[in-house]
Amino acid sequence: PAGSPHGATVRVTDQAGTVASVSWTIAVTAEGFRFLDAQSGRRVADGGTGTLDNPWRSLADMYEGSDYDAKWANSYADNFLYFKPGSYATGDAYIEDIDASTGTGRMPLSTATKPVVWLAHPGFAEKPTLDLGRGYIAVYGGQDNLYFDGFNVTNITNYYRKGIGIDPGDHITVRRCAFSDLPQGGIGGSNNQSAIMITDSYGAFGNRFAFTDNTFDRIDAYSIIAYTSNKVLFEDNVITSSNANFPSIGPKSNNSMWFIRGNRLRDLPGMRAIWLYNAGGQTTD
């Protein structure tokens, strides 16, 4: 029953017969969960509280506003967000590092201030959509336990031509997301336009990343590019219909223990599939 602790155990055996297991208890509760419904939810100003029965309407509601002060508001920092189908625009929340010519920038999710577990609400065939036309999602400050699952991530036309940018942290997962429509252009001479980017944060390493079961369609840039990351799984992803001069998969430099397997790449005229860039003797092991 709800509220009662339930025992759970996960047991894994590798090819060498080594066994590892972990156990924990789970209490069924609504505490720590917030809900968004772009179609029927209500904004905070109209009385929305983010509960299952009274969900929020936009990213600005969970962000606690759209100005600089909202960037540091932390009322829901440890919460999980469930998104029902509909479109959610980063431009509704706070955008910084704005390019004057386009009015676009990035939506920061800083350490210990914002929810970083974003989940598609179960029970719907349609994915919720994250519209990144006004700004990409910038997760910085060494955030741990980032988890994005089940989104359409589209209209990546912001000036930086980025989808999700991640400062190195630990335990990062992006799965079952559909990235699409990142055209060429944007930040001029930079070569870091990408659907997903693990950034170089002053040489700090992030550990244990998983990018699985995602699709990348019409991404005229990297599907993923990475610096200073360790123990990264890029598996069972599908990359199609890109005409860029970028490789699709770019563990660029100063990375280690990448596992790239089970992916499908098609309709990529003139492109390299994987790029290992060697600068100053630092590349990917």
C-alpha positions as MATLAB code, in Angstrom:
seq = 'PAGSPHGATVRVTDQAGTVASVSWTIAVTAEGFRFLDAQSGRRVADGGTGTLDNPWRSLADMYEGSDYDAKWANSYADNFLYFKPGSYATGDAYIEDIDASTGTGRMPLSTATKPVVWLAHPGFAEKPTLDLGRGYIAVYGGQDNLYFDGFNVTNITNYYRKGIGIDPGDHITVRRCAFSDLPQGGIGGSNNQSAIMITDSYGAFGNRFAFTDNTFDRIDAYSIIAYTSNKVLFEDNVITSSNANFPSIGPKSNNSMWFIRGNRLRDLPGMRAIWLYNAGGQTTD';
ca = [
       0.000    0.000    0.000;
       0.983    3.634   -0.469;
       3.364    4.890    2.165;
       4.553    1.454    3.196;
       8.236    0.650    2.662;
       8.810   -1.911   -0.080;
      12.038   -3.847   -0.481;
      13.873   -3.888   -3.821;
      17.055   -5.657   -4.898;
      19.017   -5.429   -8.150;
      21.492   -8.199   -8.927;
      23.950   -8.087  -11.854;
      26.230  -10.870  -13.102;
      28.929  -10.078  -15.682;
      30.495  -12.414  -18.258;
      33.205  -13.446  -15.798;
      30.602  -14.563  -13.277;
      31.205  -11.673  -10.885;
      28.037  -10.810   -9.013;
      27.087   -7.442   -7.557;
      23.839   -6.543   -5.868;
      22.296   -3.611   -4.073;
      19.146   -3.427   -1.963;
      17.028   -0.578   -0.708;
      13.523    0.229    0.507;
      10.956    2.376   -1.292;
       8.064    4.257    0.297;
       5.254    5.148   -2.119;
       4.501    8.853   -1.691;
       3.819   12.002   -3.713;
       6.309   13.993   -1.661;
       9.138   15.450   -3.716;
       7.331   15.078   -7.063;
       6.017   17.960   -9.174;
       3.882   17.801  -12.295;
       3.610   19.914  -15.451;
       0.772   19.902  -17.969;
       1.240   22.350  -20.867;
      -2.331   21.897  -21.996;
      -4.406   21.904  -18.815;
      -2.027   23.061  -16.087;
      -2.075   26.438  -14.379;
       0.675   28.970  -13.964;
       1.772   29.853  -10.442;
       0.189   33.305  -10.883;
      -3.133   31.581  -11.550;
      -2.895   29.260   -8.561;
      -0.909   26.318   -9.961;
       0.968   24.423   -7.261;
       2.672   21.673   -9.274;
       0.798   18.837   -7.589;
      -0.722   15.895   -9.453;
      -4.192   17.431   -9.128;
      -3.069   21.006   -9.798;
      -0.094   20.829  -12.177;
       2.019   23.708  -13.440;
       1.750   24.907  -17.026;
       5.260   26.032  -18.046;
       8.953   25.797  -17.247;
       8.758   29.228  -15.625;
       6.542   27.745  -12.908;
       9.029   25.108  -11.795;
      11.841   27.648  -12.291;
      10.112   30.102   -9.946;
      10.135   32.941  -12.450;
      11.937   34.313  -15.464;
      14.359   36.864  -14.000;
      17.855   36.669  -12.530;
      16.576   36.122   -8.986;
      14.680   33.050  -10.174;
      17.986   31.481  -11.211;
      18.896   31.048   -7.537;
      15.438   30.150   -6.211;
      15.682   26.626   -4.800;
      12.254   25.667   -3.459;
      12.131   22.531   -5.643;
      15.830   21.685   -5.935;
      15.540   18.011   -5.010;
      12.174   17.343   -6.621;
      11.402   15.087   -9.567;
       9.459   16.653  -12.457;
       6.839   14.741  -14.450;
       5.782   16.272  -17.776;
       2.516   15.468  -19.512;
       2.376   15.818  -23.343;
       2.566   19.340  -24.714;
       5.247   21.904  -25.547;
       7.493   23.470  -22.913;
       9.717   26.375  -23.994;
      12.963   27.225  -22.248;
      12.264   30.862  -23.141;
       9.453   30.931  -20.580;
      12.043   30.676  -17.800;
      15.204   32.705  -17.173;
      17.599   32.987  -20.133;
      21.165   34.269  -19.727;
      24.214   34.922  -21.962;
      21.822   36.348  -24.520;
      23.065   37.040  -28.023;
      21.926   40.542  -28.919;
      21.203   39.795  -32.567;
      18.885   36.840  -31.908;
      17.665   37.353  -28.354;
      18.541   33.759  -27.505;
      20.847   32.258  -24.874;
      20.729   29.465  -22.339;
      18.497   28.362  -19.473;
      20.778   27.550  -16.507;
      20.118   24.677  -14.122;
      22.633   25.402  -11.401;
      23.806   23.109   -8.656;
      21.402   22.671   -5.745;
      18.794   25.125   -7.059;
      16.700   23.372   -9.720;
      15.187   19.924  -10.249;
      17.418   17.878  -12.547;
      15.304   14.717  -12.765;
      12.906   15.296  -15.681;
      10.566   12.467  -16.691;
       7.843   12.009  -19.283;
       4.619   11.235  -17.449;
       3.844    7.523  -17.893;
       0.725    6.344  -19.675;
       0.875    8.617  -22.731;
       1.922    7.590  -26.239;
       3.002   11.154  -27.080;
       6.256   12.526  -25.689;
       6.355   15.957  -24.049;
       8.317   18.481  -26.133;
      11.145   20.722  -24.965;
      11.359   23.708  -27.345;
      14.891   25.125  -27.291;
      14.403   27.963  -29.758;
      15.060   30.642  -27.127;
      17.822   28.875  -25.251;
      19.591   25.607  -24.612;
      19.511   23.773  -21.286;
      22.770   24.461  -19.426;
      23.415   22.175  -16.464;
      26.462   23.495  -14.652;
      28.283   23.496  -11.381;
      29.185   19.809  -11.328;
      25.584   18.675  -10.946;
      25.203   15.017   -9.956;
      22.315   12.652  -10.624;
      20.968   14.389  -13.724;
      18.234   12.276  -15.362;
      16.268   13.167  -18.518;
      13.897   10.522  -19.873;
      11.306   10.472  -22.645;
      11.299   13.921  -24.316;
      11.157   15.389  -27.777;
      14.017   17.913  -27.718;
      13.491   20.078  -30.767;
      13.763   23.464  -32.498;
      17.399   23.745  -31.439;
      17.733   27.068  -33.257;
      19.137   29.128  -30.378;
      22.263   31.126  -31.218;
      24.538   28.563  -29.576;
      22.990   25.674  -31.545;
      23.030   23.449  -28.486;
      20.475   21.147  -26.905;
      21.692   20.058  -23.464;
      25.056   21.255  -22.130;
      26.377   19.437  -19.062;
      29.244   20.462  -16.806;
      31.022   17.309  -15.657;
      29.238   15.702  -12.718;
      28.558   12.128  -11.665;
      25.716    9.778  -12.599;
      24.294   11.514  -15.683;
      21.579    9.787  -17.736;
      19.762   10.843  -20.920;
      17.529    8.135  -22.376;
      14.595    7.661  -24.725;
      14.767   11.254  -25.935;
      14.231   12.329  -29.555;
      16.551   15.194  -30.535;
      15.680   16.937  -33.809;
      16.062   20.049  -35.935;
      19.425   21.565  -35.155;
      20.341   23.559  -38.299;
      23.750   24.877  -39.208;
      24.632   28.409  -38.149;
      24.762   30.136  -34.815;
      28.070   30.602  -33.071;
      30.338   31.192  -36.042;
      33.772   29.636  -35.730;
      33.008   27.394  -32.773;
      32.889   23.660  -33.474;
      30.814   22.709  -30.435;
      27.310   22.936  -31.896;
      25.654   19.782  -30.595;
      22.501   18.109  -29.365;
      24.384   17.017  -26.217;
      27.650   18.468  -24.952;
      29.709   17.464  -21.925;
      31.713   20.603  -21.315;
      35.283   21.134  -20.170;
      34.832   22.649  -16.726;
      38.354   23.733  -15.805;
      39.674   20.189  -16.187;
      37.227   18.607  -13.734;
      36.144   15.072  -14.627;
      32.625   13.712  -14.610;
      31.957   10.029  -14.068;
      29.352    7.469  -15.098;
      27.287    8.792  -17.977;
      24.650    6.840  -19.904;
      23.106    7.978  -23.204;
      20.823    5.185  -24.374;
      17.859    4.610  -26.687;
      17.840    8.187  -27.992;
      17.258    9.343  -31.571;
      19.001   12.205  -33.345;
      17.344   13.395  -36.551;
      18.280   16.413  -38.701;
      21.118   17.352  -36.361;
      23.513   19.347  -38.559;
      26.181   19.222  -35.865;
      27.431   16.696  -33.328;
      24.831   14.437  -31.826;
      27.181   14.328  -28.840;
      30.522   15.977  -28.119;
      32.433   15.543  -24.880;
      35.416   16.661  -22.844;
      36.713   15.428  -19.470;
      34.304   12.541  -19.021;
      34.965    9.095  -17.637;
      32.965    5.841  -17.904;
      30.515    6.845  -20.614;
      28.017    4.506  -22.293;
      26.597    5.600  -25.669;
      24.401    2.679  -26.693;
      21.374    1.807  -28.853;
      20.978    5.313  -30.242;
      19.808    6.083  -33.789;
      21.338    8.975  -35.782;
      19.800    9.951  -39.141;
      19.559   12.684  -41.756;
      22.401   15.040  -40.937;
      24.224   17.062  -43.597;
      26.784   18.718  -41.342;
      30.541   18.513  -41.611;
      30.714   17.380  -37.992;
      31.144   13.765  -36.911;
      28.036   12.396  -35.230;
      29.778   11.043  -32.110;
      32.619   13.143  -30.756;
      34.412   12.065  -27.591;
      36.757   14.905  -28.402;
      39.560   15.043  -25.847;
      40.641   14.159  -22.320;
      38.029   11.401  -21.955;
      38.417    7.829  -20.762;
      36.528    4.533  -20.803;
      33.931    5.277  -23.464;
      31.727    2.415  -24.646;
      30.092    3.074  -28.035;
      28.012    0.119  -29.144;
      24.746   -0.958  -30.714;
      24.106    2.403  -32.401;
      22.646    2.866  -35.899;
      23.769    5.673  -38.201;
      22.217    6.246  -41.610;
      21.697    8.913  -44.277;
      24.791   10.855  -43.226;
      26.375   11.955  -46.517;
      30.067   12.735  -46.265;
      30.193   12.490  -42.488;
      32.567   10.761  -40.146;
      30.799    8.596  -37.584;
      33.170    8.923  -34.595;
      35.880   11.504  -33.983;
      38.748   11.075  -31.524;
      40.532   14.397  -31.447;
      44.117   14.498  -30.213;
      45.214   17.862  -28.839;
      48.323   17.998  -26.712;
      48.381   14.220  -26.373;
      44.938   14.097  -24.771;
      42.382   11.893  -26.452;
      39.859    9.225  -25.558;
      40.873    5.796  -24.243;
];
